[in-house]
């Protein structure tokens, strides 16, 4: 069986994870490392990256990077190749939220900040992953883009965030098509209410589409990590195009 046909436990494989300093990124990085992957931890803050890496010394390498900066992203992937020889997986996870606002009250700067991180940052990382994966020997790899439940259904007053997450779906589909010729499999994981600092406010109550404010259940980030591990562990001859993992009782199915 060839490289692209073997289901692997991760040993000898190299992953780049963005937004790796906390939350979902940290959980996924740790889970990959425990499965034998070498993991490059990317994020803007060196301190949290070092803390995550300290859990498994030698298995995870912190590399501070800004996904909105073209040169920084290229250096990130060059560093991964210099350190480990190749890149087999990109978990395109870095993202930012935006304050809830009425449409006509959204400052241009907030819109641009959401687009810069959630869409342009994802594109820059995906572009560099393609560059590396096409040229390495053996060629190919996998890219998993972190979408959101908001890639399908918006929350109230979330125009900027929702627009970027819908765009991630287009990015994923187009890249999946273009990646076929190079054994680059591209998929998307859409996550609903993982228990991170960004979703802490949901335990107190958040606006619903019917005008009420209600608390929402959350799920452990380790459950998200297990879903990513499943996607990452497939041979390149198989791909999960989209996967939704969510807190069972969150208001999504039937939302509105």
KEKE-3310 file (N, C-alpha, C; in steps of 0.2 Angstrom, whole numbers, plus 5000, padded with zeros to 4 digits):
npx = (5004:5002:5009:4998:4987:4987:4981:4985:4993:4998:5011:5027:5021:5018:5011:5003:4996:4986:4981:4985:4987:4977:4961:4952:4962:4973:4969:4967:4980:4987:4980:4984:4998:4999:4995:5006:5010:5021:5020:5018:5015:5006:5003:4999:5004:5018:5019:5007:5009:5021:5017:5008:5016:5025:5018:5021:5036:5047:5039:5030:5032:5033:5029:5029:5017:5009:4994:4988:4998:5007:5021:5025:5017:5022:5035:5032:5028:5040:5048:5042:5045:5059:5062:5055:5054:5043:5026:5011:4998:4987:4979:4968:4964:4964:4955:4944:4931:4918:4910:4893:4882:4870:4866:4869:4877:4890:4907:4919:4932:4930:4924:4934:4944:4938:4938:4951:4957:4949:4946:4956:4967:4965:4966:4979:4987:4982:4986:5000:5002:4998:5009:5019:5015:5013:5026:5033:5041:5035:5022:5008:4995:4984:4971:4962:4949:4943:4927:4911:4896:4890:4893:4883:4871:4866:4869:4859:4863:4877:4884:4897:4906:4898:4898:4911:4913:4904:4911:4922:4918:4916:4930:4935:4928:4933:4947:4947:4944:4954:4964:4964:4972:4985:4985:4980:4970:4955:4945:4932:4928:4914:4909:4900:4897:4909:4917:4926:4935:4930:4917:4911:4902:4890:4885:4879:4869:4863:4858:4844:4836:4822:4821:4823:4833:4844:4853:4865:4870:4886:4900:4914:4931:4939:4931:4929:4942:4944:4936:4943:4954:4949:4946:4959:4966:4963:4967:4974:4966:4953:4941:4934:4922:4914:4911:4900:4901:4894:4887:4875:4862:4862:4854:4852:4848:4833:4834:4829)
npy = (4994:5011:5028:5036:5028:5022:5021:5030:5031:5043:5044:5050:5060:5077:5092:5108:5120:5133:5147:5141:5143:5142:5136:5128:5126:5123:5111:5103:5102:5096:5084:5079:5078:5068:5057:5055:5064:5076:5093:5109:5124:5138:5155:5172:5175:5172:5167:5159:5149:5143:5137:5128:5119:5115:5104:5093:5090:5092:5086:5096:5111:5128:5142:5158:5168:5178:5177:5186:5192:5191:5188:5183:5172:5164:5162:5154:5142:5139:5137:5126:5116:5117:5112:5100:5094:5092:5095:5088:5091:5104:5113:5124:5136:5148:5162:5176:5185:5196:5211:5210:5219:5231:5231:5243:5249:5244:5247:5251:5247:5236:5226:5224:5219:5207:5200:5200:5191:5180:5176:5181:5177:5164:5160:5164:5155:5143:5144:5144:5131:5123:5127:5120:5107:5103:5102:5093:5077:5061:5069:5079:5081:5086:5098:5106:5116:5127:5130:5135:5134:5145:5146:5141:5145:5161:5170:5182:5199:5197:5200:5202:5192:5181:5182:5180:5167:5160:5162:5155:5142:5142:5144:5132:5123:5127:5125:5111:5106:5111:5105:5091:5087:5086:5077:5083:5085:5093:5099:5104:5108:5111:5120:5120:5129:5125:5123:5136:5151:5161:5157:5158:5167:5162:5154:5162:5168:5172:5182:5176:5171:5173:5184:5183:5180:5168:5155:5144:5127:5120:5111:5100:5105:5094:5085:5091:5090:5076:5074:5081:5073:5061:5066:5069:5057:5050:5041:5049:5046:5047:5058:5070:5080:5090:5092:5093:5097:5098:5105:5095:5100:5113:5128:5125:5116:5119:5132:5149)
npz = (5000:4996:5001:5002:5004:5016:5032:5045:5062:5065:5068:5063:5055:5052:5058:5056:5067:5068:5079:5091:5104:5114:5119:5106:5097:5105:5112:5101:5096:5106:5107:5094:5096:5106:5099:5091:5081:5075:5080:5075:5083:5081:5083:5089:5102:5111:5124:5128:5118:5122:5134:5130:5123:5132:5138:5131:5128:5115:5106:5102:5094:5097:5087:5085:5076:5064:5057:5048:5041:5027:5025:5038:5038:5028:5033:5044:5038:5032:5043:5049:5039:5039:5052:5053:5041:5032:5029:5034:5038:5039:5051:5050:5060:5067:5072:5074:5084:5083:5090:5094:5084:5077:5059:5053:5061:5062:5063:5050:5053:5061:5053:5044:5052:5056:5043:5040:5049:5049:5036:5026:5033:5034:5021:5017:5025:5020:5007:5008:5013:5002:4994:5000:5001:4988:4983:4991:4995:4999:4989:4994:5006:5020:5023:5035:5038:5050:5051:5056:5065:5061:5048:5042:5048:5054:5070:5079:5075:5069:5058:5052:5057:5053:5039:5036:5039:5031:5019:5022:5019:5005:5002:5006:4998:4985:4986:4989:4977:4968:4974:4971:4961:4966:4977:4989:5001:5006:5019:5030:5046:5056:5070:5085:5099:5108:5123:5127:5131:5123:5122:5134:5139:5134:5144:5153:5146:5129:5115:5106:5090:5091:5099:5113:5127:5131:5141:5134:5131:5131:5124:5128:5123:5120:5114:5102:5097:5096:5085:5075:5075:5069:5056:5052:5052:5042:5026:5012:5001:5005:5011:5023:5018:5024:5042:5055:5072:5088:5103:5110:5114:5110:5103:5087:5076:5070:5073:5075)
capx = (5000:5006:5008:4991:4982:4988:4978:4991:4992:5001:5019:5031:5017:5019:5005:5003:4990:4985:4977:4986:4989:4972:4955:4951:4969:4977:4966:4968:4987:4989:4978:4988:5004:4998:4994:5012:5011:5025:5015:5020:5010:5006:4999:5003:5007:5023:5018:5003:5011:5026:5014:5005:5021:5028:5015:5024:5042:5050:5034:5026:5036:5030:5032:5024:5016:5002:4991:4986:5004:5010:5028:5025:5014:5027:5041:5029:5028:5047:5051:5040:5049:5066:5062:5052:5055:5037:5019:5006:4992:4986:4972:4967:4960:4964:4949:4942:4924:4916:4905:4886:4879:4865:4870:4871:4882:4896:4912:4922:4937:4928:4923:4940:4948:4936:4940:4958:4959:4945:4946:4962:4972:4964:4968:4987:4989:4980:4991:5007:5001:4998:5015:5024:5012:5014:5033:5037:5041:5030:5018:5001:4993:4977:4970:4956:4947:4938:4922:4907:4889:4888:4894:4876:4865:4869:4866:4857:4868:4883:4885:4904:4908:4894:4900:4918:4912:4901:4916:4927:4915:4918:4937:4936:4926:4937:4953:4947:4944:4960:4969:4964:4978:4991:4984:4979:4963:4953:4939:4929:4924:4910:4909:4895:4898:4914:4918:4932:4934:4926:4910:4910:4896:4884:4882:4875:4863:4865:4852:4841:4833:4816:4822:4824:4840:4844:4859:4866:4875:4893:4903:4921:4935:4942:4926:4931:4949:4943:4933:4948:4959:4946:4948:4967:4969:4961:4971:4972:4961:4947:4941:4928:4921:4911:4909:4898:4901:4890:4883:4869:4856:4862:4849:4855:4843:4827:4836:4825)
capy = (5000:5017:5033:5039:5023:5019:5024:5031:5033:5050:5044:5053:5065:5084:5096:5115:5122:5140:5148:5135:5145:5141:5134:5122:5125:5120:5105:5099:5101:5091:5077:5076:5076:5062:5052:5054:5069:5082:5099:5116:5128:5145:5160:5178:5176:5167:5164:5153:5144:5139:5134:5122:5115:5112:5098:5087:5093:5089:5084:5102:5117:5135:5147:5164:5170:5182:5174:5191:5195:5187:5186:5179:5165:5161:5160:5149:5136:5137:5135:5119:5112:5117:5109:5093:5091:5092:5097:5084:5093:5111:5114:5131:5137:5155:5166:5181:5187:5204:5213:5210:5226:5232:5231:5250:5252:5241:5251:5247:5243:5229:5222:5223:5215:5200:5198:5199:5185:5174:5174:5182:5173:5157:5160:5164:5148:5138:5145:5141:5124:5121:5127:5115:5100:5101:5101:5089:5070:5061:5075:5079:5082:5087:5104:5106:5123:5128:5135:5137:5133:5151:5145:5139:5149:5166:5172:5189:5204:5194:5200:5202:5185:5176:5183:5177:5160:5158:5163:5149:5136:5143:5143:5125:5119:5128:5122:5104:5104:5112:5100:5084:5085:5086:5073:5088:5084:5099:5098:5109:5106:5117:5118:5123:5129:5122:5127:5140:5158:5165:5155:5158:5172:5158:5151:5167:5170:5176:5183:5171:5174:5175:5190:5181:5179:5162:5152:5139:5122:5119:5104:5100:5105:5088:5082:5094:5087:5069:5074:5083:5067:5057:5068:5070:5051:5046:5041:5054:5044:5048:5065:5072:5087:5094:5088:5097:5094:5103:5103:5091:5103:5120:5129:5126:5113:5122:5139:5154)
capz = (5000:4996:5007:5002:5005:5023:5038:5050:5069:5065:5069:5057:5052:5054:5058:5058:5070:5070:5085:5095:5111:5119:5117:5102:5094:5110:5113:5095:5096:5111:5105:5089:5098:5109:5093:5088:5077:5077:5079:5075:5086:5078:5086:5090:5109:5113:5131:5128:5114:5126:5139:5127:5120:5138:5140:5128:5126:5109:5101:5099:5093:5097:5082:5085:5069:5063:5051:5044:5038:5022:5027:5044:5037:5024:5038:5048:5035:5030:5049:5049:5035:5042:5058:5053:5034:5028:5032:5032:5040:5042:5055:5049:5066:5070:5071:5079:5084:5082:5094:5091:5082:5072:5053:5051:5067:5061:5060:5045:5056:5064:5048:5041:5057:5055:5037:5040:5052:5048:5029:5023:5037:5032:5014:5017:5028:5015:5001:5010:5014:4995:4991:5003:5000:4981:4982:4996:4993:4994:4989:4996:5013:5022:5026:5039:5039:5055:5050:5062:5064:5058:5041:5039:5051:5058:5076:5078:5075:5068:5051:5050:5058:5049:5032:5035:5040:5025:5015:5023:5015:4998:5001:5007:4992:4979:4987:4988:4970:4966:4978:4969:4956:4970:4983:4994:5003:5010:5022:5034:5052:5059:5078:5089:5106:5112:5129:5127:5134:5119:5123:5142:5140:5133:5150:5156:5141:5123:5111:5101:5085:5093:5103:5120:5129:5135:5141:5129:5133:5128:5124:5129:5117:5119:5109:5095:5096:5093:5078:5070:5074:5064:5049:5051:5052:5036:5021:5007:4996:5008:5014:5025:5015:5030:5048:5061:5079:5092:5109:5108:5115:5108:5098:5080:5073:5071:5076:5072)
cpx = (5004:5005:5001:4986:4982:4985:4983:4989:4995:5008:5022:5027:5018:5013:5007:4996:4990:4980:4978:4987:4983:4966:4955:4958:4973:4975:4968:4976:4990:4986:4982:4995:5004:4997:5000:5014:5016:5020:5019:5014:5011:5001:5003:5006:5012:5021:5013:5005:5016:5023:5011:5010:5025:5025:5018:5031:5045:5045:5030:5031:5032:5033:5027:5023:5009:4999:4988:4992:5007:5017:5028:5022:5019:5033:5038:5030:5036:5050:5049:5044:5056:5067:5060:5053:5049:5031:5014:4999:4992:4979:4972:4962:4959:4958:4948:4934:4924:4910:4898:4884:4874:4869:4873:4875:4888:4902:4916:4928:4936:4927:4929:4944:4945:4938:4947:4960:4956:4945:4953:4968:4972:4967:4976:4990:4988:4985:4998:5007:5001:5005:5020:5021:5013:5021:5036:5037:5041:5025:5011:5001:4986:4977:4963:4954:4942:4933:4918:4900:4887:4890:4888:4871:4868:4865:4864:4863:4876:4886:4892:4907:4905:4897:4907:4917:4909:4907:4921:4924:4917:4926:4938:4934:4931:4944:4953:4947:4951:4966:4969:4970:4985:4990:4983:4972:4961:4946:4937:4926:4920:4908:4904:4896:4903:4916:4925:4930:4930:4918:4907:4903:4890:4881:4878:4868:4865:4858:4850:4837:4826:4815:4823:4832:4840:4851:4859:4871:4881:4895:4911:4925:4938:4937:4928:4938:4948:4940:4938:4953:4956:4948:4955:4969:4967:4966:4969:4968:4954:4947:4934:4927:4919:4909:4906:4898:4899:4888:4876:4862:4856:4857:4852:4850:4836:4828:4831:4818)
cpy = (5006:5022:5035:5035:5020:5023:5024:5033:5040:5050:5046:5058:5072:5088:5103:5117:5129:5141:5143:5136:5143:5138:5128:5121:5121:5112:5100:5097:5096:5084:5074:5074:5069:5056:5051:5059:5074:5088:5105:5121:5135:5149:5166:5179:5171:5163:5158:5147:5139:5135:5127:5117:5112:5105:5092:5090:5089:5087:5090:5108:5123:5139:5153:5166:5174:5180:5180:5194:5190:5184:5182:5172:5161:5158:5154:5142:5134:5135:5128:5114:5111:5112:5101:5090:5091:5095:5092:5086:5100:5111:5122:5134:5144:5158:5171:5182:5194:5205:5213:5217:5225:5233:5238:5253:5248:5245:5247:5244:5237:5224:5220:5218:5208:5197:5196:5193:5179:5172:5175:5178:5166:5155:5159:5158:5143:5138:5142:5134:5121:5121:5122:5108:5098:5099:5096:5082:5066:5067:5074:5081:5084:5094:5104:5113:5123:5133:5136:5135:5140:5151:5143:5144:5154:5167:5180:5194:5202:5195:5199:5195:5180:5176:5179:5169:5156:5157:5157:5143:5137:5142:5136:5121:5120:5125:5114:5102:5105:5108:5093:5082:5084:5081:5078:5088:5090:5098:5104:5106:5112:5115:5123:5123:5125:5126:5130:5147:5162:5163:5156:5162:5168:5155:5156:5169:5174:5177:5178:5175:5176:5181:5189:5181:5173:5159:5146:5134:5122:5112:5105:5101:5099:5084:5084:5090:5080:5069:5076:5077:5062:5059:5068:5063:5047:5046:5047:5052:5045:5055:5066:5079:5092:5090:5094:5093:5099:5100:5101:5096:5111:5121:5131:5122:5116:5130:5144:5154)
cpz = (5000:5001:5007:5003:5012:5028:5043:5057:5070:5066:5062:5054:5055:5053:5060:5061:5071:5075:5090:5102:5116:5115:5112:5099:5099:5111:5107:5094:5100:5109:5099:5091:5102:5105:5089:5083:5080:5075:5080:5077:5084:5082:5088:5097:5110:5119:5131:5124:5118:5131:5136:5125:5126:5140:5137:5124:5120:5104:5098:5099:5092:5091:5082:5077:5069:5057:5046:5040:5034:5023:5033:5043:5033:5029:5042:5045:5033:5037:5050:5045:5037:5048:5057:5046:5029:5032:5029:5033:5042:5045:5055:5054:5068:5068:5076:5079:5083:5087:5091:5090:5077:5065:5052:5056:5067:5059:5055:5047:5059:5059:5045:5045:5056:5049:5037:5043:5050:5041:5026:5027:5035:5025:5014:5020:5023:5009:5002:5011:5007:4993:4994:5001:4993:4980:4986:4993:4999:4994:4992:5004:5014:5025:5029:5041:5045:5053:5056:5060:5060:5050:5038:5041:5055:5065:5074:5079:5074:5061:5049:5051:5054:5041:5031:5035:5034:5019:5015:5019:5008:4997:5002:5000:4986:4980:4987:4981:4967:4969:4975:4965:4960:4977:4989:4996:5008:5012:5027:5040:5055:5066:5081:5096:5110:5118:5129:5130:5130:5119:5130:5143:5138:5139:5154:5152:5135:5119:5106:5096:5086:5098:5111:5121:5133:5135:5136:5132:5129:5128:5126:5123:5116:5114:5102:5093:5093:5086:5073:5069:5069:5057:5047:5049:5046:5031:5016:5002:4999:5011:5017:5023:5020:5036:5053:5067:5084:5098:5107:5108:5114:5103:5091:5075:5075:5074:5072:5073)
residu = (UNK:UNK:UNK:UNK:UNK:UNK:UNK:UNK:UNK:UNK:UNK:UNK:UNK:UNK:UNK:UNK:UNK:UNK:UNK:UNK:UNK:UNK:UNK:UNK:UNK:UNK:UNK:UNK:UNK:UNK:UNK:UNK:UNK:UNK:UNK:UNK:UNK:UNK:UNK:UNK:UNK:UNK:UNK:UNK:UNK:UNK:UNK:UNK:UNK:UNK:UNK:UNK:UNK:UNK:UNK:UNK:UNK:UNK:UNK:UNK:UNK:UNK:UNK:UNK:UNK:UNK:UNK:UNK:UNK:UNK:UNK:UNK:UNK:UNK:UNK:UNK:UNK:UNK:UNK:UNK:UNK:UNK:UNK:UNK:UNK:UNK:UNK:UNK:UNK:UNK:UNK:UNK:UNK:UNK:UNK:UNK:UNK:UNK:UNK:UNK:UNK:UNK:UNK:UNK:UNK:UNK:UNK:UNK:UNK:UNK:UNK:UNK:UNK:UNK:UNK:UNK:UNK:UNK:UNK:UNK:UNK:UNK:UNK:UNK:UNK:UNK:UNK:UNK:UNK:UNK:UNK:UNK:UNK:UNK:UNK:UNK:UNK:UNK:UNK:UNK:UNK:UNK:UNK:UNK:UNK:UNK:UNK:UNK:UNK:UNK:UNK:UNK:UNK:UNK:UNK:UNK:UNK:UNK:UNK:UNK:UNK:UNK:UNK:UNK:UNK:UNK:UNK:UNK:UNK:UNK:UNK:UNK:UNK:UNK:UNK:UNK:UNK:UNK:UNK:UNK:UNK:UNK:UNK:UNK:UNK:UNK:UNK:UNK:UNK:UNK:UNK:UNK:UNK:UNK:UNK:UNK:UNK:UNK:UNK:UNK:UNK:UNK:UNK:UNK:UNK:UNK:UNK:UNK:UNK:UNK:UNK:UNK:UNK:UNK:UNK:UNK:UNK:UNK:UNK:UNK:UNK:UNK:UNK:UNK:UNK:UNK:UNK:UNK:UNK:UNK:UNK:UNK:UNK:UNK:UNK:UNK:UNK:UNK:UNK:UNK:UNK:UNK:UNK:UNK:UNK:UNK:UNK:UNK:UNK:UNK:UNK:UNK:UNK:UNK:UNK:UNK)
# end
